[in-house]
Structures are given as C-alpha cells and as structure tokens.
Amino acid sequence: MDSAMPFRAEVDAAITAAVAAGTVVRDLYDRAAAATYEKRDGSVVTDADLAADRIIREIIGDRFPDDGILTEEVADDPARLTKRRTWIADPIDGTQQFVDRTGDFDVLVALVEAGRPIVAAGLQPTTGHLCVAAHGSGAWLRDGNKSFRRVAFVQLPPNAAPRLASTIWFGAPANMPTLARIAARLGGDSGDTLQIGFTPRLFLPPRRCDAMIGYRVGKPLDAQSMAWEWDFAMPDLFVHEAGGLLTDLNGQPYCYGKPNPRVGAGLVAAVDPETHARVLAETRAELGLA
C-alpha cells in the first residue's frame, strides 16, 4: 500500500486494532480458554469478544480521541452522533463459529464519515488473512506474514449464471425456495445456504458464491433487517473497492452512523456491478417489487 494514500493514518489504526484484537482472539481460541455467556437477546458472547472489544477501543481511542466509536459489546454512547466520524467495529463477527470451532470468523474495524465507510480492515484470526480497503484507494489483502497485494474480484462473463447464496443469518433456509426461483430466472441452479454472515472472503478465491441475497420470507421491505452496522461497514467498503457492489433490495447503499444502528431493507451483494444489476432486477421481480 502507498504510504501517501489518503487516510493512511486511519488505515494503520484499523490494521493495528484488527491485528491486536485478532491476536488475543486467536490465543483464546487455540487454548479453548474463552468462557461463553448468553446475552439478553439470546445470542452468545465470549471472553474473546469482550477482550477484543477492549483492545479495539483502546487503540482507536488513543489515536483518534475526537472520533466516535460504536462496537457490538459495549453500550452505545449517543455522543457518537455529535461526531463527524465514527469507528464501527465487530470484535468477533461470527461468535457462534468461534464457539463451534469452525475457524470461520473475523475481527472487523471500519471508519465511517457522512454515512459511508471510508476505511476498513478485517482479519480472520485463524488464517491471518487481512482484508483492508480505503475509499478511492482500492482493496488489499495480506495472507499471513506476506506483503499486501491489491485485489479485485474476478467479474463474471456477460450473462453468465451467477452462483447465489444466502445464510441462516439473512433469512435461510426459509428463503431458499425464493432463491431457487431467482436462480432459475438467471439461468442457474439453486443457491447455497451458508452458516456465516456476509464476509468479502466469500468473493475471493476459492470463491464460494458470485452474489449474496438477504431476504426474510413474509416480512415487508421496511422490516427486512439483515444485521447491525458493525456487521456490514467493513465488508461494504471492501466489496466496493474490490470492484463489486453491495446494496439493499431497493438498490440503495446502506447508511452508517445512524441513531439506530440496524441495517435494513434486505441485501444484494455481487462481485461486479453488472451481476449485481441482474441479480437485483430478478430478485425484485420475484418478490413483486419491480
């Protein structure tokens, strides 16, 4: 990465926070030393989530004390709404995968300004894969101890049938018959049901899908909440900087830094804008939104 790139200090902070938090998460994971608790909403949290949250807050707070911060494991401070910029982080995106010991989880850190992410870093602690993006400067990947390399998603050939996927976190398996009909409209086979949320790693080799759809059967569009801002801010920027596109089911980009940090109106993410446009159009037609 160019040392003169815009937001370089912010990129360095995001990387430092993600790697430091990921190191602790990896240690607790390897030693199976993280106790698990149940939150009020029934979801799980572990000692690793809490430790990573503290580390991210300490590093970001030390380097950018005038910015706001929003993380999953600490009560939201409304003071962030008065700030020009807000850091949004998920100490472990995929806590259930951490508990189930699949290794398929990430530490996510992003900086948001004017409703959109401008810096992002995501680390998979078990592999050392580090995804980084900065607005207007591209997407970058570092495998373990190797050097950063710029990455771009491989686009689908025109009119090729995309491989679709959804996840148990975004409406599957109830939405899989809907996905099968959308896939048929696009000339392809039924989609896959994933056990993890959306991560840009799904679009990198070995690519597991070409497009991700989030849709909850039986809910109106304004109730199609997919996740929280800390789940999407980092992958949102990386996908765009790598040449893909991620929007809601109206084709609109998500807005971050809101008073209520939910992400709603469904999801369509794809490896390139043309594939996104095709998947979005057929999804809206299937759902009666066109």
C-alpha positions as CSV (number, residue, x, y, z in Angstrom):
1,M,0.0,0.0,0.0
2,D,1.2,3.5,-0.9
3,S,2.4,5.4,2.2
4,A,0.9,8.6,0.7
5,M,-2.6,7.1,0.2
6,P,-5.4,9.1,1.7
7,F,-6.4,8.1,5.2
8,R,-3.1,6.4,5.7
9,A,-3.1,7.1,9.5
10,E,-6.6,5.8,9.8
11,V,-5.8,2.7,7.7
12,D,-2.8,2.0,10.0
13,A,-5.0,2.4,13.1
14,A,-7.6,0.0,11.7
15,I,-5.0,-2.6,10.8
16,T,-3.3,-2.3,14.2
17,A,-6.6,-2.6,16.1
18,A,-7.8,-5.6,14.0
19,V,-4.5,-7.4,14.3
20,A,-4.0,-6.8,18.0
21,A,-7.6,-7.9,18.8
22,G,-7.2,-10.9,16.4
23,T,-4.0,-12.0,18.2
24,V,-5.9,-12.2,21.5
25,V,-8.8,-13.9,19.9
26,R,-6.6,-16.5,18.2
27,D,-4.8,-17.2,21.5
28,L,-8.0,-17.8,23.4
29,Y,-9.4,-19.9,20.5
30,D,-6.3,-22.0,20.3
31,R,-6.3,-22.7,24.1
32,A,-10.1,-23.1,24.2
33,A,-9.9,-20.6,27.1
34,A,-12.8,-18.3,26.4
35,A,-15.9,-18.7,28.6
36,T,-19.2,-18.3,26.8
37,Y,-22.2,-16.3,28.1
38,E,-25.7,-15.6,26.8
39,K,-26.8,-12.1,26.1
40,R,-30.3,-10.7,26.8
41,D,-31.3,-11.3,23.2
42,G,-30.3,-14.9,23.4
43,S,-27.1,-14.6,21.3
44,V,-23.8,-15.7,22.6
45,V,-20.8,-13.7,23.7
46,T,-17.4,-14.9,24.8
47,D,-14.4,-13.7,26.8
48,A,-12.7,-13.3,23.4
49,D,-15.4,-10.9,22.1
50,L,-15.0,-8.8,25.3
51,A,-11.2,-8.8,25.2
52,A,-11.2,-7.8,21.5
53,D,-13.7,-5.1,22.1
54,R,-11.5,-3.5,24.8
55,I,-8.4,-3.7,22.6
56,I,-10.1,-2.0,19.6
57,R,-11.5,0.8,21.8
58,E,-8.1,1.4,23.4
59,I,-6.2,1.6,20.2
60,I,-8.8,3.8,18.3
61,G,-9.4,6.0,21.4
62,D,-5.7,6.6,21.8
63,R,-5.1,7.5,18.1
64,F,-8.3,9.3,17.3
65,P,-9.8,10.6,20.6
66,D,-12.1,13.1,18.8
67,D,-13.9,10.4,16.8
68,G,-17.0,8.5,17.9
69,I,-16.9,4.7,18.4
70,L,-19.6,2.1,18.1
71,T,-18.9,-1.6,18.9
72,E,-21.1,-4.6,19.5
73,E,-20.2,-5.4,23.1
74,V,-20.3,-2.0,24.7
75,A,-23.5,0.0,25.3
76,D,-24.0,2.6,22.6
77,D,-22.9,6.1,23.6
78,P,-25.2,8.7,22.0
79,A,-22.3,11.2,22.0
80,R,-21.1,9.5,18.8
81,L,-23.9,11.1,16.9
82,T,-22.3,14.5,17.6
83,K,-19.0,13.4,15.9
84,R,-18.0,14.0,12.3
85,R,-16.6,10.5,12.1
86,T,-17.4,7.2,13.9
87,W,-15.4,4.0,14.1
88,I,-17.7,0.9,13.9
89,A,-16.2,-2.4,15.0
90,D,-17.3,-6.0,15.5
91,P,-14.8,-7.7,17.9
92,I,-15.8,-11.1,16.5
93,D,-18.1,-11.3,13.5
94,G,-19.2,-14.9,13.8
95,T,-19.1,-15.6,17.5
96,Q,-21.1,-18.8,17.0
97,Q,-18.5,-20.0,14.6
98,F,-15.9,-19.2,17.3
99,V,-17.9,-21.3,19.8
100,D,-18.4,-24.1,17.3
101,R,-14.7,-24.0,16.5
102,T,-15.0,-23.8,12.7
103,G,-12.4,-21.0,12.4
104,D,-14.8,-19.1,10.1
105,F,-14.9,-15.7,12.0
106,D,-13.4,-12.3,11.7
107,V,-12.5,-9.1,13.5
108,L,-14.0,-6.1,11.7
109,V,-13.0,-2.5,12.0
110,A,-14.3,0.4,9.9
111,L,-14.3,4.2,9.9
112,V,-17.5,6.0,8.8
113,E,-17.9,9.6,7.6
114,A,-21.1,11.2,6.2
115,G,-22.9,7.8,6.4
116,R,-20.4,5.8,4.4
117,P,-17.3,3.7,5.3
118,I,-14.0,5.3,4.3
119,V,-11.5,2.9,5.9
120,A,-11.9,-0.8,6.7
121,A,-9.8,-3.7,8.0
122,G,-11.0,-7.3,8.6
123,L,-8.8,-10.1,10.0
124,Q,-9.6,-13.8,10.0
125,P,-7.6,-14.7,13.2
126,T,-7.3,-18.5,12.4
127,T,-5.6,-17.9,9.0
128,G,-4.1,-14.4,9.3
129,H,-6.0,-13.3,6.2
130,L,-6.2,-9.5,6.5
131,C,-8.6,-7.5,4.1
132,V,-8.0,-3.8,4.0
133,A,-9.7,-1.0,2.0
134,A,-9.7,2.8,1.8
135,H,-12.1,4.9,-0.1
136,G,-10.8,5.6,-3.5
137,S,-7.6,3.7,-2.9
138,G,-8.7,0.1,-3.6
139,A,-8.8,-3.2,-1.7
140,W,-5.8,-5.0,-0.4
141,L,-5.2,-8.5,1.0
142,R,-2.4,-9.8,3.2
143,D,-2.0,-13.6,3.6
144,G,-0.3,-14.3,7.0
145,N,3.1,-12.7,7.0
146,K,3.2,-12.0,3.3
147,S,3.2,-8.5,1.8
148,F,-0.1,-6.7,1.0
149,R,-1.3,-7.1,-2.6
150,R,-4.0,-5.2,-4.3
151,V,-7.0,-7.4,-5.2
152,A,-10.0,-7.1,-7.4
153,F,-12.9,-9.5,-7.8
154,V,-12.9,-11.6,-11.0
155,Q,-16.0,-10.5,-12.9
156,L,-18.5,-12.9,-14.4
157,P,-18.7,-13.2,-18.1
158,P,-21.7,-11.3,-19.6
159,N,-25.0,-13.1,-19.0
160,A,-23.3,-16.0,-17.1
161,A,-25.5,-17.6,-14.5
162,P,-24.2,-16.4,-11.1
163,R,-23.8,-18.7,-8.1
164,L,-26.2,-17.4,-5.5
165,A,-26.1,-17.8,-1.7
166,S,-27.9,-16.8,1.4
167,T,-27.2,-17.5,5.0
168,I,-29.1,-18.5,8.2
169,W,-28.4,-15.0,9.4
170,F,-30.2,-13.4,6.4
171,G,-33.3,-15.5,6.1
172,A,-32.2,-19.0,5.1
173,P,-33.3,-21.7,4.9
174,A,-36.8,-20.3,4.6
175,N,-35.8,-18.1,1.7
176,M,-34.1,-20.9,-0.3
177,P,-37.2,-21.7,-2.5
178,T,-37.2,-18.0,-3.4
179,L,-33.5,-18.1,-4.2
180,A,-34.1,-21.2,-6.4
181,R,-36.7,-19.2,-8.4
182,I,-34.4,-16.2,-8.7
183,A,-31.5,-18.6,-9.8
184,A,-33.8,-20.1,-12.4
185,R,-34.6,-16.6,-13.7
186,L,-30.9,-16.1,-14.1
187,G,-30.3,-19.4,-15.8
188,G,-28.6,-21.1,-12.9
189,D,-29.1,-23.7,-10.2
190,S,-30.5,-23.4,-6.6
191,G,-28.5,-21.2,-4.3
192,D,-26.4,-22.4,-1.3
193,T,-27.2,-21.9,2.4
194,L,-24.3,-20.7,4.4
195,Q,-23.8,-20.8,8.2
196,I,-21.9,-17.5,8.3
197,G,-22.8,-13.8,7.7
198,F,-21.5,-11.9,4.8
199,T,-17.8,-11.6,4.5
200,P,-15.8,-10.4,1.5
201,R,-13.8,-13.6,1.7
202,L,-16.8,-15.3,0.0
203,F,-15.9,-13.4,-3.2
204,L,-12.1,-14.1,-3.0
205,P,-10.5,-17.4,-4.2
206,P,-11.7,-20.1,-3.7
207,R,-14.9,-18.1,-4.4
208,R,-18.0,-19.6,-2.7
209,C,-20.6,-17.5,-4.5
210,D,-21.0,-14.7,-7.0
211,A,-23.8,-13.0,-5.3
212,M,-25.3,-13.0,-1.8
213,I,-29.0,-12.3,-1.2
214,G,-30.6,-11.4,2.1
215,Y,-34.4,-11.7,2.3
216,R,-36.7,-12.8,5.2
217,V,-39.8,-14.5,3.9
218,G,-43.1,-13.0,4.9
219,K,-41.7,-9.6,6.0
220,P,-42.3,-6.3,4.3
221,L,-39.4,-4.5,2.8
222,D,-39.2,-2.0,5.6
223,A,-38.9,-4.9,8.1
224,Q,-36.1,-6.7,6.2
225,S,-33.4,-6.0,8.8
226,M,-30.3,-8.1,8.0
227,A,-27.8,-7.2,10.6
228,W,-26.1,-4.4,12.6
229,E,-23.9,-1.7,11.2
230,W,-20.8,-3.4,12.7
231,D,-21.6,-6.5,10.6
232,F,-21.6,-4.6,7.3
233,A,-19.5,-1.5,7.4
234,M,-16.2,-3.2,6.8
235,P,-17.3,-5.6,4.1
236,D,-19.3,-2.9,2.4
237,L,-16.3,-0.8,1.7
238,F,-14.1,-3.7,0.8
239,V,-16.6,-5.0,-1.8
240,H,-16.9,-1.6,-3.4
241,E,-13.2,-1.0,-3.6
242,A,-12.6,-4.5,-5.0
243,G,-15.0,-3.8,-7.9
244,G,-18.2,-5.3,-6.5
245,L,-21.4,-3.8,-5.3
246,L,-23.5,-4.1,-2.1
247,T,-26.9,-2.5,-1.6
248,D,-30.3,-3.1,-0.1
249,L,-33.2,-4.6,-2.1
250,N,-34.1,-1.1,-3.3
251,G,-30.6,-0.8,-4.9
252,Q,-29.6,1.8,-2.4
253,P,-26.3,1.9,-0.4
254,Y,-26.5,1.4,3.3
255,C,-26.2,4.4,5.6
256,Y,-24.0,4.0,8.7
257,G,-23.7,6.0,11.9
258,K,-27.4,6.2,12.4
259,P,-29.1,6.6,15.9
260,N,-30.5,3.0,15.5
261,P,-27.5,1.0,14.1
262,R,-29.6,-1.6,12.3
263,V,-29.1,-2.4,8.6
264,G,-32.4,-3.0,6.8
265,A,-34.3,-3.4,3.6
266,G,-32.6,-6.7,2.6
267,L,-29.3,-7.3,0.9
268,V,-27.9,-7.9,-2.6
269,A,-24.1,-8.1,-2.9
270,A,-22.3,-9.2,-6.0
271,V,-18.8,-9.5,-7.5
272,D,-19.3,-6.8,-10.1
273,P,-21.9,-4.1,-10.9
274,E,-23.4,-5.9,-14.0
275,T,-24.0,-9.1,-12.0
276,H,-25.5,-7.0,-9.1
277,A,-27.9,-5.3,-11.5
278,R,-29.1,-8.6,-13.0
279,V,-29.5,-10.3,-9.6
280,L,-31.2,-7.2,-8.1
281,A,-33.6,-6.9,-11.0
282,E,-34.6,-10.6,-10.9
283,T,-34.9,-10.6,-7.1
284,R,-37.2,-7.5,-7.2
285,A,-39.3,-9.1,-9.9
286,E,-39.6,-12.4,-8.0
287,L,-40.6,-10.5,-4.8
288,G,-43.1,-8.3,-6.7
289,L,-41.0,-5.2,-6.1
290,A,-40.3,-4.3,-9.7
